[in-house]
């Protein structure tokens, strides 16, 4: 099974999720450090849609200026464009497999798609 993780190595939850993926037999992991290689707005839209989330639900509020910028109440296109332009606004980690997409907070949520 292939798994892609949009990863921030500075985040403990992201590191723990990556460890679960790497320790699971048969999982081939692709790691994308999203802060230096942000997904496009279209890719983010697809990830959130497949995860059953709105872009606003995938918005990182802690440690960002999302609230000051009015993003929690903004439309999807505005939120997605802001996330692409400033990837610190993306809550992490996002994991995609053939079985679906999850925002893995807490990290054990990743097991739902393995």
Secondary structure as the mmCIF struct_conf table of DSSP 4:
data_model
#
loop_
_struct_conf.conf_type_id
_struct_conf.id
_struct_conf.beg_label_comp_id
_struct_conf.beg_label_asym_id
_struct_conf.beg_label_seq_id
_struct_conf.end_label_comp_id
_struct_conf.end_label_asym_id
_struct_conf.end_label_seq_id
STRN STRN1 UNK A 2 UNK A 7
TURN_TY1_P TURN_TY1_P1 UNK A 9 UNK A 10
HELX_RH_AL_P HELX_RH_AL_P1 UNK A 12 UNK A 23
BEND BEND1 UNK A 24 UNK A 24
TURN_TY1_P TURN_TY1_P2 UNK A 25 UNK A 26
STRN STRN2 UNK A 28 UNK A 33
TURN_TY1_P TURN_TY1_P3 UNK A 34 UNK A 36
BEND BEND2 UNK A 37 UNK A 37
HELX_LH_PP_P HELX_LH_PP_P1 UNK A 38 UNK A 40
HELX_RH_AL_P HELX_RH_AL_P2 UNK A 41 UNK A 51
TURN_TY1_P TURN_TY1_P4 UNK A 52 UNK A 52
HELX_RH_3T_P HELX_RH_3T_P1 UNK A 55 UNK A 58
STRN STRN3 UNK A 59 UNK A 59
TURN_TY1_P TURN_TY1_P5 UNK A 62 UNK A 63
BEND BEND3 UNK A 64 UNK A 65
TURN_TY1_P TURN_TY1_P6 UNK A 66 UNK A 70
HELX_RH_3T_P HELX_RH_3T_P2 UNK A 71 UNK A 73
BEND BEND4 UNK A 74 UNK A 74
HELX_RH_AL_P HELX_RH_AL_P3 UNK A 76 UNK A 85
BEND BEND5 UNK A 86 UNK A 86
HELX_RH_3T_P HELX_RH_3T_P3 UNK A 87 UNK A 89
STRN STRN4 UNK A 90 UNK A 90
BEND BEND6 UNK A 92 UNK A 92
STRN STRN5 UNK A 94 UNK A 97
TURN_TY1_P TURN_TY1_P7 UNK A 98 UNK A 99
STRN STRN6 UNK A 100 UNK A 103
BEND BEND7 UNK A 105 UNK A 106
HELX_RH_3T_P HELX_RH_3T_P4 UNK A 107 UNK A 113
#
